[in-house]
Amino acid sequence: MKIINASIDLNKIDRTKIVAGKNGAKYYNVGIIVSDEKNQYGQDVSIYDEQSKEEREERKPKKYLGNGKVVWSNDTDKKVVDVPDEAQAKSKRIQEDEFSPF
């Protein structure tokens, strides 16, 4: 499991790709890539506009929407992720709350 913090530039969203769900819900499908390497800003997550089958077949470039970083991971086979103390404390509280009878 991984916890990722990320941001999307709402000005880059193609409003024609918003889809209607049940009970008035609206969805926008994205692709998320978690890289093995961090960029110069410490980010290792990229968010892209999900492409249609036709767009993939035409090899259209992905539209970049935002980025982020993995802030916590329990993946012991991978490199250790730098986690700020606040994120660790929050994660620990969440784990403890899962087992709390109250």
A tleap script that builds the chain and sets N, CA, C and O, in Angstrom:
source leaprc.protein.ff14SB
mol = sequence {
  NMET LYS ILE ILE ASN ALA SER ILE ASP LEU
  ASN LYS ILE ASP ARG THR LYS ILE VAL ALA
  GLY LYS ASN GLY ALA LYS TYR TYR ASN VAL
  GLY ILE ILE VAL SER ASP GLU LYS ASN GLN
  TYR GLY GLN ASP VAL SER ILE TYR ASP GLU
  GLN SER LYS GLU GLU ARG GLU GLU ARG LYS
  PRO LYS LYS TYR LEU GLY ASN GLY LYS VAL
  VAL TRP SER ASN ASP THR ASP LYS LYS VAL
  VAL ASP VAL PRO ASP GLU ALA GLN ALA LYS
  SER LYS ARG ILE GLN GLU ASP GLU PHE SER
  PRO CPHE
}
set mol.1.N position { 0.840 -1.170 0.000 }
set mol.1.CA position { 0.000 0.000 0.000 }
set mol.1.C position { 0.888 1.237 0.000 }
set mol.1.O position { 1.972 1.252 0.583 }
set mol.2.N position { 0.396 2.266 -0.669 }
set mol.2.CA position { 1.108 3.533 -0.707 }
set mol.2.C position { 0.117 4.664 -0.445 }
set mol.2.O position { -1.056 4.570 -0.807 }
set mol.3.N position { 0.592 5.715 0.179 }
set mol.3.CA position { -0.185 6.938 0.332 }
set mol.3.C position { 0.497 7.984 -0.530 }
set mol.3.O position { 1.704 8.203 -0.425 }
set mol.4.N position { -0.296 8.634 -1.389 }
set mol.4.CA position { 0.227 9.615 -2.331 }
set mol.4.C position { -0.480 10.940 -2.118 }
set mol.4.O position { -1.707 10.981 -2.027 }
set mol.5.N position { 0.280 12.026 -2.037 }
set mol.5.CA position { -0.273 13.376 -2.045 }
set mol.5.C position { -0.005 13.946 -3.423 }
set mol.5.O position { 1.120 13.871 -3.918 }
set mol.6.N position { -1.048 14.527 -4.062 }
set mol.6.CA position { -0.881 15.041 -5.412 }
set mol.6.C position { -1.806 16.229 -5.655 }
set mol.6.O position { -2.756 16.462 -4.908 }
set mol.7.N position { -1.505 16.975 -6.721 }
set mol.7.CA position { -2.308 18.118 -7.132 }
set mol.7.C position { -2.574 18.033 -8.621 }
set mol.7.O position { -1.733 17.571 -9.393 }
set mol.8.N position { -3.771 18.492 -9.019 }
set mol.8.CA position { -4.147 18.550 -10.429 }
set mol.8.C position { -4.462 20.004 -10.766 }
set mol.8.O position { -5.158 20.688 -10.016 }
set mol.9.N position { -3.945 20.468 -11.900 }
set mol.9.CA position { -4.253 21.806 -12.399 }
set mol.9.C position { -5.627 21.736 -13.064 }
set mol.9.O position { -5.748 21.213 -14.172 }
set mol.10.N position { -6.658 22.254 -12.406 }
set mol.10.CA position { -8.024 22.159 -12.915 }
set mol.10.C position { -8.216 22.892 -14.236 }
set mol.10.O position { -9.146 22.580 -14.981 }
set mol.11.N position { -7.364 23.851 -14.540 }
set mol.11.CA position { -7.450 24.558 -15.816 }
set mol.11.C position { -7.095 23.663 -16.996 }
set mol.11.O position { -7.438 23.982 -18.134 }
set mol.12.N position { -6.412 22.546 -16.743 }
set mol.12.CA position { -5.991 21.649 -17.815 }
set mol.12.C position { -7.004 20.541 -18.102 }
set mol.12.O position { -6.821 19.773 -19.046 }
set mol.13.N position { -8.056 20.449 -17.312 }
set mol.13.CA position { -9.043 19.380 -17.492 }
set mol.13.C position { -9.899 19.656 -18.723 }
set mol.13.O position { -10.411 20.760 -18.904 }
set mol.14.N position { -10.047 18.630 -19.569 }
set mol.14.CA position { -10.900 18.699 -20.750 }
set mol.14.C position { -12.324 18.386 -20.302 }
set mol.14.O position { -12.666 17.226 -20.071 }
set mol.15.N position { -13.146 19.414 -20.182 }
set mol.15.CA position { -14.508 19.251 -19.648 }
set mol.15.C position { -15.370 18.306 -20.479 }
set mol.15.O position { -16.368 17.786 -19.978 }
set mol.16.N position { -15.003 18.074 -21.734 }
set mol.16.CA position { -15.783 17.150 -22.559 }
set mol.16.C position { -15.576 15.694 -22.120 }
set mol.16.O position { -16.331 14.809 -22.524 }
set mol.17.N position { -14.552 15.452 -21.293 }
set mol.17.CA position { -14.278 14.096 -20.832 }
set mol.17.C position { -14.866 13.799 -19.450 }
set mol.17.O position { -14.636 12.724 -18.895 }
set mol.18.N position { -15.618 14.744 -18.898 }
set mol.18.CA position { -16.301 14.497 -17.623 }
set mol.18.C position { -17.477 13.585 -17.915 }
set mol.18.O position { -18.277 13.864 -18.808 }
set mol.19.N position { -17.585 12.492 -17.167 }
set mol.19.CA position { -18.660 11.524 -17.398 }
set mol.19.C position { -19.631 11.530 -16.222 }
set mol.19.O position { -19.249 11.729 -15.069 }
set mol.20.N position { -20.896 11.305 -16.556 }
set mol.20.CA position { -21.938 11.290 -15.538 }
set mol.20.C position { -22.036 9.900 -14.922 }
set mol.20.O position { -21.981 8.884 -15.615 }
set mol.21.N position { -22.184 9.886 -13.605 }
set mol.21.CA position { -22.385 8.648 -12.882 }
set mol.21.C position { -23.778 8.622 -12.283 }
set mol.21.O position { -24.649 9.393 -12.687 }
set mol.22.N position { -23.982 7.760 -11.346 }
set mol.22.CA position { -25.276 7.654 -10.679 }
set mol.22.C position { -25.482 8.806 -9.707 }
set mol.22.O position { -24.523 9.368 -9.179 }
set mol.23.N position { -26.728 9.146 -9.479 }
set mol.23.CA position { -27.128 10.154 -8.496 }
set mol.23.C position { -26.452 11.505 -8.702 }
set mol.23.O position { -26.139 12.192 -7.729 }
set mol.24.N position { -26.222 11.895 -9.954 }
set mol.24.CA position { -25.658 13.200 -10.250 }
set mol.24.C position { -24.149 13.296 -10.081 }
set mol.24.O position { -23.586 14.378 -10.253 }
set mol.25.N position { -23.485 12.207 -9.753 }
set mol.25.CA position { -22.029 12.228 -9.598 }
set mol.25.C position { -21.366 12.470 -10.950 }
set mol.25.O position { -21.880 12.043 -11.983 }
set mol.26.N position { -20.228 13.155 -10.939 }
set mol.26.CA position { -19.460 13.406 -12.149 }
set mol.26.C position { -18.046 12.900 -11.931 }
set mol.26.O position { -17.466 13.081 -10.860 }
set mol.27.N position { -17.494 12.259 -12.963 }
set mol.27.CA position { -16.168 11.660 -12.853 }
set mol.27.C position { -15.266 12.141 -13.966 }
set mol.27.O position { -15.718 12.458 -15.066 }
set mol.28.N position { -13.973 12.188 -13.658 }
set mol.28.CA position { -12.950 12.507 -14.648 }
set mol.28.C position { -11.855 11.458 -14.491 }
set mol.28.O position { -11.210 11.375 -13.445 }
set mol.29.N position { -11.650 10.669 -15.522 }
set mol.29.CA position { -10.703 9.562 -15.445 }
set mol.29.C position { -9.284 10.029 -15.730 }
set mol.29.O position { -9.035 10.766 -16.685 }
set mol.30.N position { -8.365 9.592 -14.892 }
set mol.30.CA position { -6.958 9.955 -15.028 }
set mol.30.C position { -6.098 8.697 -14.979 }
set mol.30.O position { -6.523 7.647 -14.499 }
set mol.31.N position { -4.897 8.834 -15.482 }
set mol.31.CA position { -3.869 7.809 -15.336 }
set mol.31.C position { -2.828 8.325 -14.357 }
set mol.31.O position { -2.509 9.514 -14.345 }
set mol.32.N position { -2.304 7.428 -13.538 }
set mol.32.CA position { -1.311 7.819 -12.540 }
set mol.32.C position { -0.089 6.928 -12.698 }
set mol.32.O position { -0.192 5.702 -12.749 }
set mol.33.N position { 1.063 7.569 -12.773 }
set mol.33.CA position { 2.322 6.842 -12.885 }
set mol.33.C position { 3.156 7.127 -11.649 }
set mol.33.O position { 3.376 8.284 -11.292 }
set mol.34.N position { 3.626 6.054 -10.988 }
set mol.34.CA position { 4.537 6.194 -9.855 }
set mol.34.C position { 5.910 5.770 -10.350 }
set mol.34.O position { 6.129 4.615 -10.715 }
set mol.35.N position { 6.824 6.722 -10.354 }
set mol.35.CA position { 8.175 6.495 -10.869 }
set mol.35.C position { 9.082 5.944 -9.770 }
set mol.35.O position { 8.833 6.149 -8.583 }
set mol.36.N position { 10.119 5.253 -10.178 }
set mol.36.CA position { 11.112 4.755 -9.226 }
set mol.36.C position { 12.072 5.851 -8.779 }
set mol.36.O position { 12.738 5.713 -7.753 }
set mol.37.N position { 12.144 6.928 -9.537 }
set mol.37.CA position { 13.060 8.027 -9.237 }
set mol.37.C position { 12.290 9.314 -8.974 }
set mol.37.O position { 11.250 9.560 -9.584 }
set mol.38.N position { 12.805 10.130 -8.065 }
set mol.38.CA position { 12.206 11.434 -7.771 }
set mol.38.C position { 12.796 12.489 -8.695 }
set mol.38.O position { 13.953 12.390 -9.104 }
set mol.39.N position { 11.984 13.512 -9.027 }
set mol.39.CA position { 12.502 14.618 -9.829 }
set mol.39.C position { 13.194 15.633 -8.925 }
set mol.39.O position { 13.377 15.381 -7.734 }
set mol.40.N position { 13.581 16.783 -9.489 }
set mol.40.CA position { 14.326 17.782 -8.699 }
set mol.40.C position { 13.492 18.383 -7.569 }
set mol.40.O position { 14.037 19.020 -6.668 }
set mol.41.N position { 12.162 18.181 -7.613 }
set mol.41.CA position { 11.291 18.710 -6.562 }
set mol.41.C position { 10.889 17.633 -5.548 }
set mol.41.O position { 10.055 17.884 -4.678 }
set mol.42.N position { 11.466 16.461 -5.654 }
set mol.42.CA position { 11.148 15.362 -4.739 }
set mol.42.C position { 9.864 14.635 -5.099 }
set mol.42.O position { 9.336 13.876 -4.286 }
set mol.43.N position { 9.358 14.852 -6.298 }
set mol.43.CA position { 8.110 14.225 -6.735 }
set mol.43.C position { 8.389 12.975 -7.546 }
set mol.43.O position { 9.341 12.917 -8.324 }
set mol.44.N position { 7.534 11.966 -7.348 }
set mol.44.CA position { 7.684 10.724 -8.092 }
set mol.44.C position { 6.353 10.215 -8.639 }
set mol.44.O position { 6.247 9.051 -9.026 }
set mol.45.N position { 5.337 11.078 -8.675 }
set mol.45.CA position { 4.015 10.714 -9.181 }
set mol.45.C position { 3.617 11.712 -10.266 }
set mol.45.O position { 3.723 12.924 -10.076 }
set mol.46.N position { 3.158 11.194 -11.402 }
set mol.46.CA position { 2.656 12.023 -12.496 }
set mol.46.C position { 1.210 11.641 -12.771 }
set mol.46.O position { 0.856 10.463 -12.729 }
set mol.47.N position { 0.370 12.642 -13.054 }
set mol.47.CA position { -1.047 12.415 -13.325 }
set mol.47.C position { -1.337 12.904 -14.738 }
set mol.47.O position { -1.011 14.033 -15.104 }
set mol.48.N position { -1.958 12.028 -15.522 }
set mol.48.CA position { -2.264 12.323 -16.913 }
set mol.48.C position { -3.747 12.156 -17.188 }
set mol.48.O position { -4.439 11.400 -16.506 }
set mol.49.N position { -4.228 12.877 -18.201 }
set mol.49.CA position { -5.573 12.720 -18.721 }
set mol.49.C position { -5.670 11.316 -19.317 }
set mol.49.O position { -4.862 10.959 -20.175 }
set mol.50.N position { -6.645 10.516 -18.880 }
set mol.50.CA position { -6.785 9.171 -19.433 }
set mol.50.C position { -7.104 9.253 -20.926 }
set mol.50.O position { -7.947 10.045 -21.346 }
set mol.51.N position { -6.431 8.439 -21.710 }
set mol.51.CA position { -6.620 8.461 -23.153 }
set mol.51.C position { -7.633 7.417 -23.598 }
set mol.51.O position { -7.745 6.345 -23.002 }
set mol.52.N position { -8.364 7.744 -24.649 }
set mol.52.CA position { -9.283 6.782 -25.251 }
set mol.52.C position { -8.473 5.757 -26.040 }
set mol.52.O position { -7.279 5.942 -26.279 }
set mol.53.N position { -9.135 4.680 -26.440 }
set mol.53.CA position { -8.477 3.660 -27.238 }
set mol.53.C position { -7.960 4.266 -28.546 }
set mol.53.O position { -6.857 3.953 -28.994 }
set mol.54.N position { -8.774 5.138 -29.148 }
set mol.54.CA position { -8.380 5.788 -30.389 }
set mol.54.C position { -7.145 6.674 -30.192 }
set mol.54.O position { -6.236 6.664 -31.022 }
set mol.55.N position { -7.113 7.437 -29.101 }
set mol.55.CA position { -5.960 8.300 -28.825 }
set mol.55.C position { -4.688 7.475 -28.631 }
set mol.55.O position { -3.611 7.859 -29.088 }
set mol.56.N position { -4.828 6.337 -27.948 }
set mol.56.CA position { -3.653 5.461 -27.768 }
set mol.56.C position { -3.193 4.879 -29.091 }
set mol.56.O position { -1.995 4.833 -29.370 }
set mol.57.N position { -4.156 4.427 -29.921 }
set mol.57.CA position { -3.804 3.842 -31.216 }
set mol.57.C position { -3.142 4.862 -32.133 }
set mol.57.O position { -2.258 4.513 -32.915 }
set mol.58.N position { -3.571 6.136 -32.039 }
set mol.58.CA position { -2.969 7.206 -32.842 }
set mol.58.C position { -1.673 7.723 -32.217 }
set mol.58.O position { -1.019 8.606 -32.772 }
set mol.59.N position { -1.314 7.175 -31.079 }
set mol.59.CA position { -0.100 7.542 -30.350 }
set mol.59.C position { -0.034 9.042 -30.043 }
set mol.59.O position { 1.013 9.679 -30.151 }
set mol.60.N position { -1.205 9.580 -29.655 }
set mol.60.CA position { -1.251 10.992 -29.256 }
set mol.60.C position { -0.514 11.147 -27.925 }
set mol.60.O position { -0.570 10.255 -27.079 }
set mol.61.N position { 0.176 12.273 -27.736 }
set mol.61.CA position { 0.888 12.470 -26.464 }
set mol.61.C position { -0.089 12.599 -25.300 }
set mol.61.O position { -1.202 13.102 -25.454 }
set mol.62.N position { 0.351 12.136 -24.141 }
set mol.62.CA position { -0.464 12.251 -22.935 }
set mol.62.C position { -0.514 13.703 -22.493 }
set mol.62.O position { 0.463 14.442 -22.620 }
set mol.63.N position { -1.668 14.099 -21.973 }
set mol.63.CA position { -1.831 15.456 -21.461 }
set mol.63.C position { -1.546 15.454 -19.966 }
set mol.63.O position { -2.280 14.847 -19.187 }
set mol.64.N position { -0.496 16.125 -19.577 }
set mol.64.CA position { -0.043 16.202 -18.193 }
set mol.64.C position { -1.002 17.092 -17.388 }
set mol.64.O position { -1.278 18.220 -17.796 }
set mol.65.N position { -1.511 16.599 -16.255 }
set mol.65.CA position { -2.458 17.359 -15.428 }
set mol.65.C position { -1.884 17.784 -14.082 }
set mol.65.O position { -2.305 18.798 -13.525 }
set mol.66.N position { -0.938 17.032 -13.558 }
set mol.66.CA position { -0.407 17.370 -12.241 }
set mol.66.C position { 0.643 16.376 -11.791 }
set mol.66.O position { 1.073 15.512 -12.555 }
set mol.67.N position { 1.051 16.514 -10.533 }
set mol.67.CA position { 2.096 15.653 -9.988 }
set mol.67.C position { 1.938 15.521 -8.482 }
set mol.67.O position { 1.077 16.153 -7.870 }
set mol.68.N position { 2.772 14.700 -7.911 }
set mol.68.CA position { 2.728 14.477 -6.471 }
set mol.68.C position { 3.886 13.615 -6.027 }
set mol.68.O position { 4.882 13.455 -6.733 }
set mol.69.N position { 3.727 13.063 -4.835 }
set mol.69.CA position { 4.789 12.193 -4.337 }
set mol.69.C position { 4.221 11.165 -3.374 }
set mol.69.O position { 3.208 11.387 -2.711 }
set mol.70.N position { 4.907 10.037 -3.323 }
set mol.70.CA position { 4.568 8.997 -2.364 }
set mol.70.C position { 5.052 9.493 -1.000 }
set mol.70.O position { 6.233 9.798 -0.830 }
set mol.71.N position { 4.138 9.573 -0.031 }
set mol.71.CA position { 4.529 10.052 1.294 }
set mol.71.C position { 4.613 8.925 2.315 }
set mol.71.O position { 5.149 9.113 3.408 }
set mol.72.N position { 4.077 7.736 1.957 }
set mol.72.CA position { 4.184 6.588 2.862 }
set mol.72.C position { 4.013 5.321 2.057 }
set mol.72.O position { 3.209 5.271 1.126 }
set mol.73.N position { 4.766 4.300 2.411 }
set mol.73.CA position { 4.659 3.014 1.741 }
set mol.73.C position { 5.000 1.898 2.714 }
set mol.73.O position { 5.908 2.041 3.534 }
set mol.74.N position { 4.279 0.790 2.628 }
set mol.74.CA position { 4.632 -0.383 3.426 }
set mol.74.C position { 5.255 -1.457 2.547 }
set mol.74.O position { 5.370 -2.612 2.956 }
set mol.75.N position { 5.655 -1.077 1.344 }
set mol.75.CA position { 6.272 -1.981 0.390 }
set mol.75.C position { 7.711 -2.252 0.822 }
set mol.75.O position { 8.599 -1.439 0.566 }
set mol.76.N position { 7.945 -3.384 1.470 }
set mol.76.CA position { 9.264 -3.668 2.028 }
set mol.76.C position { 10.279 -4.104 0.977 }
set mol.76.O position { 11.480 -4.112 1.250 }
set mol.77.N position { 9.812 -4.471 -0.236 }
set mol.77.CA position { 10.735 -4.889 -1.290 }
set mol.77.C position { 11.342 -3.710 -2.037 }
set mol.77.O position { 12.297 -3.890 -2.793 }
set mol.78.N position { 10.815 -2.526 -1.844 }
set mol.78.CA position { 11.294 -1.350 -2.553 }
set mol.78.C position { 12.140 -0.497 -1.633 }
set mol.78.O position { 12.279 -0.784 -0.444 }
set mol.79.N position { 12.700 0.553 -2.199 }
set mol.79.CA position { 13.507 1.465 -1.405 }
set mol.79.C position { 12.657 2.134 -0.323 }
set mol.79.O position { 11.438 2.231 -0.461 }
set mol.80.N position { 13.282 2.582 0.719 }
set mol.80.CA position { 12.592 3.251 1.807 }
set mol.80.C position { 12.167 4.635 1.342 }
set mol.80.O position { 12.938 5.353 0.704 }
set mol.81.N position { 10.935 5.001 1.667 }
set mol.81.CA position { 10.402 6.302 1.267 }
set mol.81.C position { 10.596 7.276 2.411 }
set mol.81.O position { 10.316 6.949 3.565 }
set mol.82.N position { 11.077 8.478 2.097 }
set mol.82.CA position { 11.192 9.519 3.107 }
set mol.82.C position { 9.798 9.962 3.504 }
set mol.82.O position { 9.023 10.410 2.659 }
set mol.83.N position { 9.471 9.842 4.784 }
set mol.83.CA position { 8.142 10.200 5.264 }
set mol.83.C position { 8.272 11.269 6.329 }
set mol.83.O position { 8.981 11.067 7.315 }
set mol.84.N position { 7.603 12.407 6.157 }
set mol.84.CA position { 7.640 13.435 7.192 }
set mol.84.C position { 7.033 12.915 8.492 }
set mol.84.O position { 6.151 12.057 8.475 }
set mol.85.N position { 7.510 13.440 9.614 }
set mol.85.CA position { 7.030 12.981 10.916 }
set mol.85.C position { 5.518 13.083 11.038 }
set mol.85.O position { 4.890 12.185 11.599 }
set mol.86.N position { 4.912 14.158 10.525 }
set mol.86.CA position { 3.463 14.346 10.615 }
set mol.86.C position { 2.718 13.239 9.875 }
set mol.86.O position { 1.710 12.732 10.366 }
set mol.87.N position { 3.213 12.864 8.694 }
set mol.87.CA position { 2.582 11.799 7.918 }
set mol.87.C position { 2.714 10.467 8.632 }
set mol.87.O position { 1.775 9.671 8.631 }
set mol.88.N position { 3.866 10.211 9.243 }
set mol.88.CA position { 4.042 8.973 10.003 }
set mol.88.C position { 3.063 8.920 11.164 }
set mol.88.O position { 2.430 7.889 11.393 }
set mol.89.N position { 2.931 10.009 11.894 }
set mol.89.CA position { 2.030 10.043 13.043 }
set mol.89.C position { 0.593 9.818 12.600 }
set mol.89.O position { -0.146 9.075 13.245 }
set mol.90.N position { 0.190 10.456 11.499 }
set mol.90.CA position { -1.164 10.298 10.990 }
set mol.90.C position { -1.401 8.859 10.558 }
set mol.90.O position { -2.448 8.284 10.855 }
set mol.91.N position { -0.429 8.273 9.854 }
set mol.91.CA position { -0.549 6.895 9.423 }
set mol.91.C position { -0.673 5.957 10.617 }
set mol.91.O position { -1.474 5.022 10.597 }
set mol.92.N position { 0.122 6.207 11.661 }
set mol.92.CA position { 0.071 5.377 12.851 }
set mol.92.C position { -1.296 5.498 13.518 }
set mol.92.O position { -1.856 4.499 13.972 }
set mol.93.N position { -1.838 6.720 13.581 }
set mol.93.CA position { -3.166 6.917 14.170 }
set mol.93.C position { -4.221 6.161 13.375 }
set mol.93.O position { -5.121 5.557 13.959 }
set mol.94.N position { -4.119 6.188 12.035 }
set mol.94.CA position { -5.085 5.478 11.197 }
set mol.94.C position { -4.998 3.989 11.471 }
set mol.94.O position { -6.028 3.333 11.628 }
set mol.95.N position { -3.789 3.440 11.531 }
set mol.95.CA position { -3.628 2.021 11.781 }
set mol.95.C position { -4.163 1.639 13.156 }
set mol.95.O position { -4.822 0.609 13.299 }
set mol.96.N position { -3.890 2.450 14.159 }
set mol.96.CA position { -4.376 2.158 15.503 }
set mol.96.C position { -5.894 2.234 15.562 }
set mol.96.O position { -6.535 1.419 16.226 }
set mol.97.N position { -6.477 3.226 14.859 }
set mol.97.CA position { -7.928 3.369 14.854 }
set mol.97.C position { -8.623 2.195 14.206 }
set mol.97.O position { -9.751 1.870 14.579 }
set mol.98.N position { -7.979 1.543 13.239 }
set mol.98.CA position { -8.585 0.397 12.574 }
set mol.98.C position { -8.842 -0.743 13.550 }
set mol.98.O position { -9.775 -1.521 13.354 }
set mol.99.N position { -8.041 -0.853 14.584 }
set mol.99.CA position { -8.168 -1.936 15.532 }
set mol.99.C position { -8.861 -1.517 16.836 }
set mol.99.O position { -9.075 -2.341 17.725 }
set mol.100.N position { -9.201 -0.257 16.936 }
set mol.100.CA position { -9.842 0.242 18.129 }
set mol.100.C position { -11.312 -0.179 18.153 }
set mol.100.O position { -12.003 -0.043 17.144 }
set mol.101.N position { -11.801 -0.686 19.284 }
set mol.101.CA position { -13.216 -1.082 19.357 }
set mol.101.C position { -14.144 0.122 19.497 }
set mol.101.O position { -15.364 -0.042 19.475 }
set mol.102.N position { -13.591 1.328 19.640 }
set mol.102.CA position { -14.441 2.511 19.861 }
set mol.102.C position { -14.475 3.407 18.667 }
set mol.102.O position { -15.143 4.441 18.691 }
savepdb mol mol.pdb
quit
